[in-house]
Amino acid sequence: MKRNEHELQEVLKRFESLLKQYPDKQESLHFFKTFIKGVLRVKSTTTNMPIAEFMSIIKHERPLVFKLLKQQSSNDSYLKFLTEINMNNKAANNNISKLKEQITSPNLFNN
């Protein structure tokens, strides 16, 4: 596996873990915001991090967290841009599933 695939694989695993671990509560906001900022810091010339897909899934599965992110975006241009992304949730989940299939072996994400 190439390094960029490993980075993508780790980001996908962290996102899945984030969704499992943190409910749609105000107390979860910090963890989602930290994750998003971390994904933005990943530098890769060959792999695009699926940030639009992540934002769509957060918007759909964690609406309160998304609302709080949007409220905080007035002071953060990157966050403002990301909370304005409008992607169909089904398409976002399909894209994430395809990425997982492309870079992982079976059962990697089912731990």
PyMOL commands that place a pseudoatom at each C-alpha (Angstrom):
pseudoatom trace, name=CA, resn=MET, resi=1, chain=A, elem=C, hetatm=0, pos=[0.000, 0.000, 0.000]
pseudoatom trace, name=CA, resn=LYS, resi=2, chain=A, elem=C, hetatm=0, pos=[1.291, 3.447, -0.886]
pseudoatom trace, name=CA, resn=ARG, resi=3, chain=A, elem=C, hetatm=0, pos=[1.799, 6.063, 1.823]
pseudoatom trace, name=CA, resn=ASN, resi=4, chain=A, elem=C, hetatm=0, pos=[-1.039, 8.238, 0.523]
pseudoatom trace, name=CA, resn=GLU, resi=5, chain=A, elem=C, hetatm=0, pos=[-3.387, 5.264, 0.622]
pseudoatom trace, name=CA, resn=HIS, resi=6, chain=A, elem=C, hetatm=0, pos=[-2.313, 4.596, 4.192]
pseudoatom trace, name=CA, resn=GLU, resi=7, chain=A, elem=C, hetatm=0, pos=[-3.105, 8.209, 5.144]
pseudoatom trace, name=CA, resn=LEU, resi=8, chain=A, elem=C, hetatm=0, pos=[-6.510, 7.971, 3.509]
pseudoatom trace, name=CA, resn=GLN, resi=9, chain=A, elem=C, hetatm=0, pos=[-7.153, 4.635, 5.176]
pseudoatom trace, name=CA, resn=GLU, resi=10, chain=A, elem=C, hetatm=0, pos=[-6.315, 6.108, 8.597]
pseudoatom trace, name=CA, resn=VAL, resi=11, chain=A, elem=C, hetatm=0, pos=[-8.565, 9.128, 8.020]
pseudoatom trace, name=CA, resn=LEU, resi=12, chain=A, elem=C, hetatm=0, pos=[-11.467, 6.875, 6.992]
pseudoatom trace, name=CA, resn=LYS, resi=13, chain=A, elem=C, hetatm=0, pos=[-10.981, 4.715, 10.083]
pseudoatom trace, name=CA, resn=ARG, resi=14, chain=A, elem=C, hetatm=0, pos=[-10.847, 7.781, 12.356]
pseudoatom trace, name=CA, resn=PHE, resi=15, chain=A, elem=C, hetatm=0, pos=[-14.046, 9.143, 10.823]
pseudoatom trace, name=CA, resn=GLU, resi=16, chain=A, elem=C, hetatm=0, pos=[-15.860, 5.863, 11.308]
pseudoatom trace, name=CA, resn=SER, resi=17, chain=A, elem=C, hetatm=0, pos=[-14.643, 5.724, 14.909]
pseudoatom trace, name=CA, resn=LEU, resi=18, chain=A, elem=C, hetatm=0, pos=[-15.718, 9.329, 15.480]
pseudoatom trace, name=CA, resn=LEU, resi=19, chain=A, elem=C, hetatm=0, pos=[-19.256, 8.561, 14.335]
pseudoatom trace, name=CA, resn=LYS, resi=20, chain=A, elem=C, hetatm=0, pos=[-19.440, 5.499, 16.568]
pseudoatom trace, name=CA, resn=GLN, resi=21, chain=A, elem=C, hetatm=0, pos=[-17.981, 7.165, 19.640]
pseudoatom trace, name=CA, resn=TYR, resi=22, chain=A, elem=C, hetatm=0, pos=[-19.540, 10.632, 19.717]
pseudoatom trace, name=CA, resn=PRO, resi=23, chain=A, elem=C, hetatm=0, pos=[-23.304, 11.252, 19.676]
pseudoatom trace, name=CA, resn=ASP, resi=24, chain=A, elem=C, hetatm=0, pos=[-25.091, 14.286, 18.306]
pseudoatom trace, name=CA, resn=LYS, resi=25, chain=A, elem=C, hetatm=0, pos=[-24.498, 16.462, 21.372]
pseudoatom trace, name=CA, resn=GLN, resi=26, chain=A, elem=C, hetatm=0, pos=[-22.824, 19.783, 21.998]
pseudoatom trace, name=CA, resn=GLU, resi=27, chain=A, elem=C, hetatm=0, pos=[-20.071, 17.977, 23.927]
pseudoatom trace, name=CA, resn=SER, resi=28, chain=A, elem=C, hetatm=0, pos=[-19.068, 16.185, 20.712]
pseudoatom trace, name=CA, resn=LEU, resi=29, chain=A, elem=C, hetatm=0, pos=[-18.419, 19.389, 18.763]
pseudoatom trace, name=CA, resn=HIS, resi=30, chain=A, elem=C, hetatm=0, pos=[-14.766, 19.670, 19.792]
pseudoatom trace, name=CA, resn=PHE, resi=31, chain=A, elem=C, hetatm=0, pos=[-13.971, 16.164, 18.526]
pseudoatom trace, name=CA, resn=PHE, resi=32, chain=A, elem=C, hetatm=0, pos=[-15.606, 16.699, 15.135]
pseudoatom trace, name=CA, resn=LYS, resi=33, chain=A, elem=C, hetatm=0, pos=[-13.979, 20.104, 14.697]
pseudoatom trace, name=CA, resn=THR, resi=34, chain=A, elem=C, hetatm=0, pos=[-10.565, 18.693, 15.622]
pseudoatom trace, name=CA, resn=PHE, resi=35, chain=A, elem=C, hetatm=0, pos=[-11.055, 15.865, 13.125]
pseudoatom trace, name=CA, resn=ILE, resi=36, chain=A, elem=C, hetatm=0, pos=[-11.994, 18.263, 10.324]
pseudoatom trace, name=CA, resn=LYS, resi=37, chain=A, elem=C, hetatm=0, pos=[-9.002, 20.515, 11.015]
pseudoatom trace, name=CA, resn=GLY, resi=38, chain=A, elem=C, hetatm=0, pos=[-6.736, 17.455, 11.053]
pseudoatom trace, name=CA, resn=VAL, resi=39, chain=A, elem=C, hetatm=0, pos=[-8.028, 16.255, 7.694]
pseudoatom trace, name=CA, resn=LEU, resi=40, chain=A, elem=C, hetatm=0, pos=[-7.381, 19.698, 6.224]
pseudoatom trace, name=CA, resn=ARG, resi=41, chain=A, elem=C, hetatm=0, pos=[-3.748, 19.479, 7.374]
pseudoatom trace, name=CA, resn=VAL, resi=42, chain=A, elem=C, hetatm=0, pos=[-3.091, 16.197, 5.553]
pseudoatom trace, name=CA, resn=LYS, resi=43, chain=A, elem=C, hetatm=0, pos=[-0.881, 17.025, 2.591]
pseudoatom trace, name=CA, resn=SER, resi=44, chain=A, elem=C, hetatm=0, pos=[-1.133, 14.663, -0.332]
pseudoatom trace, name=CA, resn=THR, resi=45, chain=A, elem=C, hetatm=0, pos=[-0.431, 15.279, -3.988]
pseudoatom trace, name=CA, resn=THR, resi=46, chain=A, elem=C, hetatm=0, pos=[-2.107, 12.110, -5.222]
pseudoatom trace, name=CA, resn=THR, resi=47, chain=A, elem=C, hetatm=0, pos=[-5.032, 11.527, -2.878]
pseudoatom trace, name=CA, resn=ASN, resi=48, chain=A, elem=C, hetatm=0, pos=[-7.903, 13.880, -2.165]
pseudoatom trace, name=CA, resn=MET, resi=49, chain=A, elem=C, hetatm=0, pos=[-9.338, 13.545, 1.287]
pseudoatom trace, name=CA, resn=PRO, resi=50, chain=A, elem=C, hetatm=0, pos=[-13.121, 13.092, 1.086]
pseudoatom trace, name=CA, resn=ILE, resi=51, chain=A, elem=C, hetatm=0, pos=[-13.894, 16.189, 3.156]
pseudoatom trace, name=CA, resn=ALA, resi=52, chain=A, elem=C, hetatm=0, pos=[-17.096, 17.003, 1.229]
pseudoatom trace, name=CA, resn=GLU, resi=53, chain=A, elem=C, hetatm=0, pos=[-18.338, 13.491, 1.948]
pseudoatom trace, name=CA, resn=PHE, resi=54, chain=A, elem=C, hetatm=0, pos=[-17.430, 13.815, 5.632]
pseudoatom trace, name=CA, resn=MET, resi=55, chain=A, elem=C, hetatm=0, pos=[-19.308, 17.108, 5.911]
pseudoatom trace, name=CA, resn=SER, resi=56, chain=A, elem=C, hetatm=0, pos=[-22.380, 15.667, 4.194]
pseudoatom trace, name=CA, resn=ILE, resi=57, chain=A, elem=C, hetatm=0, pos=[-22.413, 12.681, 6.527]
pseudoatom trace, name=CA, resn=ILE, resi=58, chain=A, elem=C, hetatm=0, pos=[-21.951, 14.884, 9.606]
pseudoatom trace, name=CA, resn=LYS, resi=59, chain=A, elem=C, hetatm=0, pos=[-24.777, 17.141, 8.384]
pseudoatom trace, name=CA, resn=HIS, resi=60, chain=A, elem=C, hetatm=0, pos=[-27.085, 14.148, 7.992]
pseudoatom trace, name=CA, resn=GLU, resi=61, chain=A, elem=C, hetatm=0, pos=[-26.043, 11.950, 10.938]
pseudoatom trace, name=CA, resn=ARG, resi=62, chain=A, elem=C, hetatm=0, pos=[-25.051, 14.643, 13.463]
pseudoatom trace, name=CA, resn=PRO, resi=63, chain=A, elem=C, hetatm=0, pos=[-27.326, 17.615, 12.670]
pseudoatom trace, name=CA, resn=LEU, resi=64, chain=A, elem=C, hetatm=0, pos=[-26.736, 19.388, 16.002]
pseudoatom trace, name=CA, resn=VAL, resi=65, chain=A, elem=C, hetatm=0, pos=[-22.963, 19.091, 15.671]
pseudoatom trace, name=CA, resn=PHE, resi=66, chain=A, elem=C, hetatm=0, pos=[-23.221, 20.374, 12.096]
pseudoatom trace, name=CA, resn=LYS, resi=67, chain=A, elem=C, hetatm=0, pos=[-25.377, 23.306, 13.211]
pseudoatom trace, name=CA, resn=LEU, resi=68, chain=A, elem=C, hetatm=0, pos=[-22.805, 24.201, 15.883]
pseudoatom trace, name=CA, resn=LEU, resi=69, chain=A, elem=C, hetatm=0, pos=[-19.978, 23.939, 13.346]
pseudoatom trace, name=CA, resn=LYS, resi=70, chain=A, elem=C, hetatm=0, pos=[-21.897, 26.272, 11.050]
pseudoatom trace, name=CA, resn=GLN, resi=71, chain=A, elem=C, hetatm=0, pos=[-22.419, 28.756, 13.895]
pseudoatom trace, name=CA, resn=GLN, resi=72, chain=A, elem=C, hetatm=0, pos=[-18.692, 28.775, 14.630]
pseudoatom trace, name=CA, resn=SER, resi=73, chain=A, elem=C, hetatm=0, pos=[-17.793, 29.200, 10.967]
pseudoatom trace, name=CA, resn=SER, resi=74, chain=A, elem=C, hetatm=0, pos=[-18.190, 32.971, 11.008]
pseudoatom trace, name=CA, resn=ASN, resi=75, chain=A, elem=C, hetatm=0, pos=[-14.647, 33.253, 12.415]
pseudoatom trace, name=CA, resn=ASP, resi=76, chain=A, elem=C, hetatm=0, pos=[-13.103, 30.542, 10.254]
pseudoatom trace, name=CA, resn=SER, resi=77, chain=A, elem=C, hetatm=0, pos=[-13.139, 30.814, 6.460]
pseudoatom trace, name=CA, resn=TYR, resi=78, chain=A, elem=C, hetatm=0, pos=[-12.251, 27.134, 5.914]
pseudoatom trace, name=CA, resn=LEU, resi=79, chain=A, elem=C, hetatm=0, pos=[-15.028, 25.984, 8.209]
pseudoatom trace, name=CA, resn=LYS, resi=80, chain=A, elem=C, hetatm=0, pos=[-17.443, 28.402, 6.552]
pseudoatom trace, name=CA, resn=PHE, resi=81, chain=A, elem=C, hetatm=0, pos=[-16.592, 26.983, 3.132]
pseudoatom trace, name=CA, resn=LEU, resi=82, chain=A, elem=C, hetatm=0, pos=[-16.941, 23.395, 4.373]
pseudoatom trace, name=CA, resn=THR, resi=83, chain=A, elem=C, hetatm=0, pos=[-20.314, 23.979, 6.015]
pseudoatom trace, name=CA, resn=GLU, resi=84, chain=A, elem=C, hetatm=0, pos=[-21.599, 25.440, 2.737]
pseudoatom trace, name=CA, resn=ILE, resi=85, chain=A, elem=C, hetatm=0, pos=[-20.845, 22.242, 0.807]
pseudoatom trace, name=CA, resn=ASN, resi=86, chain=A, elem=C, hetatm=0, pos=[-24.057, 20.657, -0.391]
pseudoatom trace, name=CA, resn=MET, resi=87, chain=A, elem=C, hetatm=0, pos=[-23.631, 16.992, -1.284]
pseudoatom trace, name=CA, resn=ASN, resi=88, chain=A, elem=C, hetatm=0, pos=[-26.297, 14.325, -1.337]
pseudoatom trace, name=CA, resn=ASN, resi=89, chain=A, elem=C, hetatm=0, pos=[-25.864, 12.087, 1.714]
pseudoatom trace, name=CA, resn=LYS, resi=90, chain=A, elem=C, hetatm=0, pos=[-26.439, 8.881, -0.245]
pseudoatom trace, name=CA, resn=ALA, resi=91, chain=A, elem=C, hetatm=0, pos=[-23.771, 9.896, -2.767]
pseudoatom trace, name=CA, resn=ALA, resi=92, chain=A, elem=C, hetatm=0, pos=[-21.406, 10.764, 0.085]
pseudoatom trace, name=CA, resn=ASN, resi=93, chain=A, elem=C, hetatm=0, pos=[-21.846, 7.350, 1.701]
pseudoatom trace, name=CA, resn=ASN, resi=94, chain=A, elem=C, hetatm=0, pos=[-21.444, 5.622, -1.673]
pseudoatom trace, name=CA, resn=ASN, resi=95, chain=A, elem=C, hetatm=0, pos=[-18.216, 7.531, -2.347]
pseudoatom trace, name=CA, resn=ILE, resi=96, chain=A, elem=C, hetatm=0, pos=[-16.819, 6.579, 1.068]
pseudoatom trace, name=CA, resn=SER, resi=97, chain=A, elem=C, hetatm=0, pos=[-17.750, 2.935, 0.495]
pseudoatom trace, name=CA, resn=LYS, resi=98, chain=A, elem=C, hetatm=0, pos=[-16.020, 2.945, -2.893]
pseudoatom trace, name=CA, resn=LEU, resi=99, chain=A, elem=C, hetatm=0, pos=[-12.881, 4.458, -1.373]
pseudoatom trace, name=CA, resn=LYS, resi=100, chain=A, elem=C, hetatm=0, pos=[-12.825, 1.781, 1.315]
pseudoatom trace, name=CA, resn=GLU, resi=101, chain=A, elem=C, hetatm=0, pos=[-13.170, -0.942, -1.305]
pseudoatom trace, name=CA, resn=GLN, resi=102, chain=A, elem=C, hetatm=0, pos=[-10.354, 0.511, -3.390]
pseudoatom trace, name=CA, resn=ILE, resi=103, chain=A, elem=C, hetatm=0, pos=[-7.763, 0.770, -0.628]
pseudoatom trace, name=CA, resn=THR, resi=104, chain=A, elem=C, hetatm=0, pos=[-8.571, -1.857, 1.952]
pseudoatom trace, name=CA, resn=SER, resi=105, chain=A, elem=C, hetatm=0, pos=[-8.720, -5.537, 2.443]
pseudoatom trace, name=CA, resn=PRO, resi=106, chain=A, elem=C, hetatm=0, pos=[-11.959, -7.088, 3.735]
pseudoatom trace, name=CA, resn=ASN, resi=107, chain=A, elem=C, hetatm=0, pos=[-12.771, -6.622, 7.417]
pseudoatom trace, name=CA, resn=LEU, resi=108, chain=A, elem=C, hetatm=0, pos=[-10.366, -3.715, 7.980]
pseudoatom trace, name=CA, resn=PHE, resi=109, chain=A, elem=C, hetatm=0, pos=[-13.207, -1.351, 8.836]
pseudoatom trace, name=CA, resn=ASN, resi=110, chain=A, elem=C, hetatm=0, pos=[-15.249, -3.907, 10.745]
pseudoatom trace, name=CA, resn=ASN, resi=111, chain=A, elem=C, hetatm=0, pos=[-13.115, -4.042, 13.898]
for i in range(1, 111): cmd.bond("trace and resi %d" % i, "trace and resi %d" % (i + 1))
show_as sticks, trace
zoom trace
